[in-house]
Amino acid sequence: MSSKDPKNRPKKTLAPGDIYFLIVMFLIGLLFLFLIFSVISKSTVHVHG
């Protein structure tokens, strides 16, 4: 561990790793929303008929 580790680095450009990370998190978020929506739809399917 170096005490000179710059935690607040100036972000000039997004690294490919950061872009992939954002895309993965976005897809996971959509997947969770879809799963939650499907569960709610199935649990309220008898209410709608």
Secondary structure, DSSP 8 states (H G I E B T S, - for coil): --TT--SS---SS--HHHHHHHHHHHHHHHHHHHHHHHHHHHHTHHHH-
